[in-house]
């Protein structure tokens, strides 16, 4: 009887040891993926619930455009809230925001657009566009926005770009 227990323990010990090593290895890989920051086309891939991006270079915005912002938020059950806004320094003839929603494709390592919309207004200084989307789970999503403000008698409108990091939708 004692001999059978020893044989059984000798046989099962390697299986238990291999299982423990495999679990530790999988756990370490998951932690590495969470800790390592991967940036694709200006957006880091994150596991946060929310990401915010703003137009950052004041010099490039021009004399009318003050800020442009993009936001993406998890809202649960495969839904995301997307937001883009443009603010001018003062009332202008034209203000607009173009909001794009992108999904990261791991096989090509590129972002692909899944939604886009334009909102504009005249004789004001502020415009926003927001929308909740149902998306496929298991991907990273980001929002990028183009911002415009200016007067009709000028050759070109001021413009800027903002984008969020990619957030994981489980």
Secondary structure as a PSIPRED ss2 file (coil, helix, strand):
# PSIPRED VFORMAT (PSIPRED V4.0)

   1 X C   1.000  0.000  0.000
   2 X H   0.000  1.000  0.000
   3 X H   0.000  1.000  0.000
   4 X H   0.000  1.000  0.000
   5 X H   0.000  1.000  0.000
   6 X H   0.000  1.000  0.000
   7 X H   0.000  1.000  0.000
   8 X H   0.000  1.000  0.000
   9 X H   0.000  1.000  0.000
  10 X H   0.000  1.000  0.000
  11 X H   0.000  1.000  0.000
  12 X H   0.000  1.000  0.000
  13 X H   0.000  1.000  0.000
  14 X H   0.000  1.000  0.000
  15 X H   0.000  1.000  0.000
  16 X H   0.000  1.000  0.000
  17 X H   0.000  1.000  0.000
  18 X H   0.000  1.000  0.000
  19 X H   0.000  1.000  0.000
  20 X H   0.000  1.000  0.000
  21 X H   0.000  1.000  0.000
  22 X H   0.000  1.000  0.000
  23 X H   0.000  1.000  0.000
  24 X H   0.000  1.000  0.000
  25 X H   0.000  1.000  0.000
  26 X H   0.000  1.000  0.000
  27 X H   0.000  1.000  0.000
  28 X H   0.000  1.000  0.000
  29 X H   0.000  1.000  0.000
  30 X H   0.000  1.000  0.000
  31 X H   0.000  1.000  0.000
  32 X H   0.000  1.000  0.000
  33 X H   0.000  1.000  0.000
  34 X H   0.000  1.000  0.000
  35 X H   0.000  1.000  0.000
  36 X C   1.000  0.000  0.000
  37 X C   1.000  0.000  0.000
  38 X C   1.000  0.000  0.000
  39 X E   0.000  0.000  1.000
  40 X E   0.000  0.000  1.000
  41 X C   1.000  0.000  0.000
  42 X C   1.000  0.000  0.000
  43 X E   0.000  0.000  1.000
  44 X E   0.000  0.000  1.000
  45 X E   0.000  0.000  1.000
  46 X E   0.000  0.000  1.000
  47 X C   1.000  0.000  0.000
  48 X C   1.000  0.000  0.000
  49 X C   1.000  0.000  0.000
  50 X E   0.000  0.000  1.000
  51 X E   0.000  0.000  1.000
  52 X E   0.000  0.000  1.000
  53 X E   0.000  0.000  1.000
  54 X E   0.000  0.000  1.000
  55 X C   1.000  0.000  0.000
  56 X C   1.000  0.000  0.000
  57 X C   1.000  0.000  0.000
  58 X H   0.000  1.000  0.000
  59 X H   0.000  1.000  0.000
  60 X H   0.000  1.000  0.000
  61 X H   0.000  1.000  0.000
  62 X C   1.000  0.000  0.000
  63 X C   1.000  0.000  0.000
  64 X C   1.000  0.000  0.000
  65 X E   0.000  0.000  1.000
  66 X E   0.000  0.000  1.000
  67 X E   0.000  0.000  1.000
  68 X E   0.000  0.000  1.000
  69 X E   0.000  0.000  1.000
  70 X E   0.000  0.000  1.000
  71 X E   0.000  0.000  1.000
  72 X E   0.000  0.000  1.000
  73 X E   0.000  0.000  1.000
  74 X E   0.000  0.000  1.000
  75 X E   0.000  0.000  1.000
  76 X E   0.000  0.000  1.000
  77 X C   1.000  0.000  0.000
  78 X C   1.000  0.000  0.000
  79 X E   0.000  0.000  1.000
  80 X E   0.000  0.000  1.000
  81 X E   0.000  0.000  1.000
  82 X E   0.000  0.000  1.000
  83 X E   0.000  0.000  1.000
  84 X E   0.000  0.000  1.000
  85 X E   0.000  0.000  1.000
  86 X E   0.000  0.000  1.000
  87 X E   0.000  0.000  1.000
  88 X E   0.000  0.000  1.000
  89 X E   0.000  0.000  1.000
  90 X E   0.000  0.000  1.000
  91 X E   0.000  0.000  1.000
  92 X E   0.000  0.000  1.000
  93 X E   0.000  0.000  1.000
  94 X E   0.000  0.000  1.000
  95 X E   0.000  0.000  1.000
  96 X E   0.000  0.000  1.000
  97 X E   0.000  0.000  1.000
  98 X E   0.000  0.000  1.000
  99 X E   0.000  0.000  1.000
 100 X E   0.000  0.000  1.000
 101 X E   0.000  0.000  1.000
 102 X E   0.000  0.000  1.000
 103 X E   0.000  0.000  1.000
 104 X E   0.000  0.000  1.000
 105 X E   0.000  0.000  1.000
 106 X C   1.000  0.000  0.000
 107 X C   1.000  0.000  0.000
 108 X C   1.000  0.000  0.000
 109 X C   1.000  0.000  0.000
 110 X E   0.000  0.000  1.000
 111 X E   0.000  0.000  1.000
 112 X E   0.000  0.000  1.000
 113 X E   0.000  0.000  1.000
 114 X E   0.000  0.000  1.000
 115 X E   0.000  0.000  1.000
 116 X E   0.000  0.000  1.000
 117 X E   0.000  0.000  1.000
 118 X E   0.000  0.000  1.000
 119 X E   0.000  0.000  1.000
 120 X E   0.000  0.000  1.000
 121 X E   0.000  0.000  1.000
 122 X E   0.000  0.000  1.000
 123 X E   0.000  0.000  1.000
 124 X E   0.000  0.000  1.000
 125 X E   0.000  0.000  1.000
 126 X E   0.000  0.000  1.000
 127 X E   0.000  0.000  1.000
 128 X E   0.000  0.000  1.000
 129 X E   0.000  0.000  1.000
 130 X E   0.000  0.000  1.000
 131 X E   0.000  0.000  1.000
 132 X E   0.000  0.000  1.000
 133 X E   0.000  0.000  1.000
 134 X E   0.000  0.000  1.000
 135 X C   1.000  0.000  0.000
 136 X C   1.000  0.000  0.000
 137 X C   1.000  0.000  0.000
 138 X C   1.000  0.000  0.000
 139 X E   0.000  0.000  1.000
 140 X E   0.000  0.000  1.000
 141 X E   0.000  0.000  1.000
 142 X E   0.000  0.000  1.000
 143 X E   0.000  0.000  1.000
 144 X E   0.000  0.000  1.000
 145 X E   0.000  0.000  1.000
 146 X E   0.000  0.000  1.000
 147 X E   0.000  0.000  1.000
 148 X E   0.000  0.000  1.000
 149 X E   0.000  0.000  1.000
 150 X E   0.000  0.000  1.000
 151 X C   1.000  0.000  0.000
 152 X C   1.000  0.000  0.000
 153 X C   1.000  0.000  0.000
 154 X C   1.000  0.000  0.000
 155 X C   1.000  0.000  0.000
 156 X C   1.000  0.000  0.000
 157 X C   1.000  0.000  0.000
 158 X E   0.000  0.000  1.000
 159 X E   0.000  0.000  1.000
 160 X E   0.000  0.000  1.000
 161 X E   0.000  0.000  1.000
 162 X E   0.000  0.000  1.000
 163 X E   0.000  0.000  1.000
 164 X C   1.000  0.000  0.000
 165 X C   1.000  0.000  0.000
 166 X E   0.000  0.000  1.000
 167 X E   0.000  0.000  1.000
 168 X E   0.000  0.000  1.000
 169 X E   0.000  0.000  1.000
 170 X C   1.000  0.000  0.000
